[in-house]
Amino acid sequence: MHPEKLSINDYTYTLPEERIARFPLQERDASKLLVYKSGKIEQSTYSNISSFVPENSLLVFNNTKVVEARILFQKPTGGIIEIFCLEPSDIYPDLTTAMLQKNKVQWKCLIGGASKWKHGQILEKSLSHNPADNGDKAMPCLYAKMIERLPDCFMLELSWEPASLSFAEVLHTFGIIPIPPYLKRETTADDSSTYQTIYAEHDGSVAAPTAGLHFTPAIFDALKEKNVEHTFVTLHVGAGTFKPVKAERMQDHEMHAEFIDVDKATIQKLIDFHSNIFAVGTTSLRTLESLYWMGVKALMHSDTNMHELEIHQWDVYGEALQQMNVTLIDSMIALLQWMHKNNLEKILCKTQILIAPGYCFKVIKGLVTNFHQPQSTLLLLVAALIGEDWRKVYDYALENDFRFLSYGDGSLLFNSQV
């Protein structure tokens, strides 16, 4: 069956509120680990994950960093308007360029209390103190102006003083870490560190790649002793990761697009470890599988441009790509050759790939991931990976007191297609 025809109602389960982890454990690697392989389930903890990852494997992590994307403005009348920064305007070539903008930027945002924002009114936010105060420096100030209403969000112009600050610095100064809405609590000071992986590096996500939250220096040391290498890709997680599937059939659901950033050295490692690659997190997996299809596109049309390499929602199920019987090695070689031809050190573009039952995995041998919401595209991805056994895995987790969602426990799932 083509994934377009799937009914999301077939991918649901009952998740009691008390099973949602509201806060993380004190020790990252103390979380439970469910290991699924060839239909069998084992239970352990993340501190022992190296025992289950085969020797000479490659773990691929997403090193995106969550930005302080929630900004609260108080109107002169006292009312609060909340701005949630989703992604930059399409006028910028990529997210990194947009985050480095100075003086002002255009950004797509969700707005809480939009009806209270009068037409033409410019919102203003100042700090009560200057964290970099040296006595005579100007107090940082942020302004928000509404440009237009889009189908599912708003385009705003955000400007600030001093103009020398980058937008990334502005968010760090004025914003709040946006923890997931299903936690049903306010952000705490601890979330600034616990809702980041220890290897987070590149600003851009509005949600953490949560599978990586469990990893500690001790785990990396244990993996190294077992000759398990690791590398990083960057996929900046958008708010669309929480977007519920409201359509009855997947053909009526629009998958969110996200920015990926991958360098030549990482692509070479995918060639070197082509048969033993594990993705840490669904975002890493989506990046890896997208890279494969980008390589296929480059192989089909060597004169293609970066925009044409982007993966749209249903591209990978189309006959043109499916009839290309290309190995991962050949795909990655073609991508490297295309990058060399275009004098590029990195792949910087968007992917909208939707991985659902019916998808044939091209890159990964397994996935490290948390437990996801019912009727979500993330659950569809898990079902694509391990088939109908996703029900057995989730039933086991519910029956054995596993904690669910972003701050919860997790799993190591071996690809049933291998």
C-alpha positions in Angstrom: 0.0 0.0 0.0 1.2 3.5 -0.8 1.7 5.5 2.4 -0.7 8.1 1.0 -3.6 5.6 1.6 -2.7 4.9 5.3 -5.2 5.8 7.9 -3.7 7.5 11.0 -6.4 5.8 13.1 -4.5 2.6 12.6 -1.5 4.0 14.4 -2.8 4.9 17.8 -2.7 3.6 21.4 -3.9 4.8 24.8 -1.3 7.0 26.5 -2.2 7.7 30.1 -1.3 11.2 31.3 0.7 9.8 34.2 3.0 8.0 31.8 4.2 11.3 30.2 7.5 12.3 31.8 7.1 15.9 32.9 10.7 16.2 34.0 13.9 14.3 33.2 15.7 11.9 35.5 18.6 13.4 37.5 21.1 11.2 35.6 20.7 11.2 31.8 21.9 7.7 31.3 19.7 6.2 34.1 16.7 6.1 31.7 15.3 2.7 30.8 16.3 1.3 27.4 14.0 -1.1 25.5 16.0 -3.2 22.9 14.0 -4.7 20.0 15.7 -7.1 17.6 14.2 -9.8 15.4 10.9 -9.8 17.2 12.4 -10.1 20.7 12.5 -7.4 23.5 15.1 -6.9 26.2 15.1 -4.3 28.9 18.2 -2.4 30.2 19.3 1.2 30.8 21.0 3.7 28.6 24.2 3.4 30.6 24.5 -0.1 29.1 23.6 0.8 25.5 27.1 0.0 24.3 26.4 -3.7 25.1 23.7 -3.8 22.4 25.4 -1.8 19.6 27.5 -4.1 17.3 31.3 -3.5 17.1 32.6 -1.4 14.3 29.3 0.5 13.9 28.7 4.2 13.3 26.2 6.1 15.4 24.9 9.3 13.8 23.8 12.1 16.1 22.0 15.4 15.4 24.0 18.2 16.9 21.4 20.9 16.5 20.9 23.3 19.5 17.5 24.4 20.8 17.1 28.1 20.7 15.1 30.3 23.0 12.3 30.6 20.5 9.5 31.8 22.9 9.4 35.5 23.5 6.9 37.2 25.8 5.9 40.8 25.1 3.9 42.8 27.6 1.6 45.5 26.1 1.3 48.9 27.8 -2.1 47.8 29.0 -0.5 44.8 30.8 -1.7 42.1 28.4 0.8 39.4 27.3 1.5 38.5 23.7 3.6 35.4 23.1 5.6 35.0 20.0 6.9 31.6 19.0 9.6 31.8 16.4 9.2 28.9 13.9 11.5 29.4 11.0 13.0 32.2 8.9 11.5 33.9 5.9 12.3 32.3 2.5 14.3 35.4 1.7 17.3 33.7 3.5 19.1 30.9 1.7 19.4 28.8 4.9 18.8 28.9 8.6 22.4 29.6 9.6 22.4 32.7 7.5 19.1 33.9 9.0 20.4 33.3 12.6 23.4 35.4 11.9 21.4 38.4 10.6 22.0 41.7 12.5 19.8 44.7 13.2 16.6 43.0 11.9 15.1 39.8 10.5 11.9 38.4 9.1 10.6 35.3 10.8 7.6 33.0 10.6 5.9 32.9 14.0 3.0 31.6 15.9 1.3 34.3 18.1 -0.5 33.7 21.3 -3.0 36.6 21.9 -2.8 37.7 18.3 -6.3 39.2 18.6 -5.0 41.6 21.2 -2.3 42.9 18.8 -3.7 46.0 17.2 -3.0 46.6 13.5 0.2 48.7 13.1 1.2 48.4 16.7 4.9 47.7 17.3 5.6 45.6 20.4 8.7 46.4 22.5 10.6 44.4 25.0 13.5 45.7 27.1 15.7 44.0 29.7 15.3 45.1 33.3 19.1 44.8 33.5 21.9 44.4 31.0 23.7 41.0 31.5 26.8 42.6 29.8 26.5 45.8 31.6 29.8 47.7 31.8 28.4 50.9 33.1 27.6 52.8 29.9 26.3 50.3 27.4 22.9 50.7 26.0 20.1 48.5 27.3 19.2 45.8 24.7 15.7 46.3 23.3 13.6 44.2 20.9 10.8 45.3 18.6 8.2 43.2 16.8 6.1 44.3 13.8 3.5 42.2 12.0 4.2 42.0 8.2 1.4 39.7 7.1 -0.8 36.8 8.0 0.1 33.5 6.4 -2.2 30.4 6.2 -0.9 28.8 9.4 1.3 31.5 11.0 2.4 35.1 10.8 5.3 36.8 9.2 7.0 39.3 11.6 9.8 41.7 11.4 11.9 41.6 14.5 14.4 44.4 15.0 16.7 45.2 17.9 19.3 47.4 19.6 22.2 47.3 19.7 22.2 46.3 16.0 25.5 44.6 16.3 23.8 41.6 17.9 23.0 38.5 15.8 19.5 37.1 15.8 20.9 34.0 17.7 22.2 36.4 20.4 18.9 38.2 20.5 17.0 35.0 21.1 19.4 34.0 23.8 19.0 37.4 25.4 15.2 37.8 25.2 13.7 34.3 24.7 12.7 31.2 26.6 13.5 27.6 25.8 10.3 26.2 24.3 9.6 22.9 26.0 7.0 20.7 24.4 3.3 21.7 24.9 2.4 18.2 26.1 4.5 18.7 29.3 1.8 21.1 30.4 4.1 23.2 32.6 6.2 26.3 32.3 9.9 26.2 31.4 12.2 26.1 34.4 15.9 27.2 34.7 17.0 23.6 34.6 15.4 23.0 31.1 18.0 25.3 29.6 20.5 22.5 30.2 18.4 19.3 30.5 16.5 20.0 27.2 19.8 20.2 25.3 22.1 17.3 24.3 25.6 17.4 25.7 26.9 17.8 22.1 24.4 20.5 20.9 26.4 22.9 18.8 24.4 24.7 16.0 21.6 27.1 16.9 18.3 26.5 15.1 15.9 24.0 16.7 12.7 24.8 18.5 12.6 21.3 19.9 15.4 19.0 21.1 16.4 15.8 19.2 15.3 14.0 22.4 16.9 10.5 21.7 20.2 12.2 22.3 19.3 13.6 25.7 20.3 10.2 27.3 23.9 10.2 26.1 26.7 11.1 28.5 30.5 11.2 28.3 30.6 7.8 30.0 28.4 6.3 27.2 30.7 7.8 24.5 33.7 6.3 26.3 32.1 2.8 26.5 31.2 3.0 22.8 34.7 4.0 21.9 36.1 1.0 23.8 33.9 -1.2 21.6 35.2 0.5 18.4 31.9 2.2 17.8 32.4 5.5 16.0 30.1 8.4 15.8 29.5 11.4 13.6 27.1 14.3 13.5 24.6 15.7 11.1 22.5 18.8 11.7 18.7 18.9 11.3 17.0 21.9 12.8 13.8 20.6 14.4 10.8 22.7 13.7 7.6 23.0 15.6 6.0 20.8 13.0 7.4 17.8 14.9 4.5 18.3 17.3 2.0 18.8 14.6 -0.8 16.3 15.0 -2.0 14.4 12.0 -5.6 15.6 11.7 -6.4 14.1 8.3 -8.0 10.7 8.1 -5.6 9.7 5.2 -2.0 10.6 5.0 -2.4 12.0 1.5 -4.2 15.0 3.1 -1.5 15.6 5.7 1.3 18.1 4.9 4.6 17.0 6.4 6.7 19.7 7.9 10.0 20.7 6.2 13.2 21.1 8.1 16.7 22.4 7.4 19.6 19.9 7.2 23.3 20.6 7.2 25.8 17.8 6.4 29.5 18.0 5.5 31.7 15.9 3.2 33.5 14.1 6.0 30.2 12.8 7.3 29.1 11.6 3.9 32.4 9.8 3.5 31.8 8.0 6.9 28.5 6.8 5.6 30.4 5.1 2.7 33.0 3.6 5.2 30.3 2.2 7.5 27.7 1.6 4.8 26.3 -1.7 6.3 26.4 -0.8 10.0 24.9 2.6 10.6 22.6 3.5 13.5 20.6 6.7 13.8 20.3 8.4 17.1 16.9 10.0 16.9 14.2 10.3 14.2 15.7 13.6 13.0 19.1 11.9 12.3 17.3 9.1 10.5 15.3 11.4 8.4 18.5 13.3 7.5 20.3 10.1 6.5 17.5 8.7 4.4 17.1 12.1 2.7 20.8 12.1 1.9 20.5 8.8 0.1 17.7 10.1 -2.1 19.6 13.3 -2.8 22.5 11.2 -4.0 20.1 9.3 -6.3 18.9 12.6 -7.7 22.5 13.7 -8.2 23.2 10.5 -10.0 20.1 10.9 -12.3 20.9 14.6 -13.1 24.4 15.7 -12.4 23.6 19.3 -13.5 20.8 19.6 -10.8 21.0 22.5 -8.3 20.7 22.5 -4.5 17.0 23.5 -4.6 16.2 20.6 -6.9 18.0 18.2 -4.5 15.5 19.0 -1.8 13.3 16.1 -0.8 9.5 16.7 -0.8 6.9 14.7 1.0 6.2 12.0 -1.5 9.3 12.2 -3.7 10.8 8.9 -2.4 7.7 6.9 -3.3 7.7 8.2 -6.9 8.4 5.8 -9.8 11.3 7.9 -11.1 13.4 7.4 -7.9 12.1 4.0 -7.0 13.2 2.5 -10.3 16.7 3.5 -9.6 18.3 0.5 -7.9 21.2 2.4 -6.3 23.4 1.2 -3.4 24.1 3.5 -0.5 27.8 3.7 -1.5 27.0 4.7 -5.1 24.5 7.2 -3.9 27.0 8.9 -1.5 29.7 8.8 -4.1 27.4 10.6 -6.6 26.6 13.2 -3.9 30.2 13.8 -3.2 31.0 14.2 -6.9 28.1 16.6 -7.2 29.4 18.6 -4.3 32.9 18.7 -5.7 31.6 19.8 -9.1 29.7 22.7 -7.4 32.6 23.6 -5.0 30.5 22.8 -1.9 31.7 21.6 1.4 28.2 21.0 2.8 24.7 20.0 1.9 22.5 22.9 3.1 18.8 22.4 2.1 15.4 21.3 3.3 13.8 17.9 3.6 10.1 17.1 3.9 10.6 13.4 3.8 7.7 11.4 5.3 8.7 7.9 6.4 5.8 5.6 6.9 4.9 1.9 6.5 5.7 1.0 2.9 9.0 2.8 3.0 12.2 0.8 2.2 15.1 1.9 4.4 18.3 2.6 2.5 20.8 3.6 5.1 20.2 2.5 8.7 20.6 -0.8 10.5 18.8 0.6 13.6 17.4 3.5 15.5 17.7 4.9 19.0 14.5 6.8 19.8 12.1 7.7 22.6 8.4 6.7 22.8 6.2 8.9 20.6 2.7 10.3 20.7 -0.2 8.3 19.3 -1.3 9.2 15.7 2.0 11.0 15.0 4.3 10.9 12.0 7.1 9.8 14.4 5.0 6.7 15.3 4.5 6.0 11.6 8.3 6.1 11.2 8.7 3.5 13.9 6.1 1.3 12.3 7.9 1.6 9.0 11.1 0.3 10.7 9.8 -2.6 12.7 6.4 -3.3 11.2 3.4 -4.3 13.2 5.7 -5.2 16.1 5.5 -1.5 17.0 2.4 -2.5 19.0 4.3 -5.1 20.9 7.0 -2.7 21.7 4.6 0.0 22.9 2.5 -2.5 24.9 5.7 -3.7 26.6 6.7 -0.2 27.5 3.3 0.6 28.9 3.2 -2.6 30.9 6.7 -2.1 32.3 6.4 1.4 33.6 8.5 3.1 30.8 8.2 6.9 30.8 7.0 8.4 27.5 7.8 11.4 25.2 10.6 14.0 25.3 11.9 13.5 28.8 11.0 9.8 29.0 12.8 6.6 28.4 13.8 5.2 25.1 14.6 2.3 22.8 17.1 0.7 20.4 15.1 -0.7 17.5 16.9 -2.9 14.9 15.6 -2.5 11.4 13.3 -5.4 10.6 14.0 -5.0 6.9 17.7 -6.0 7.3 
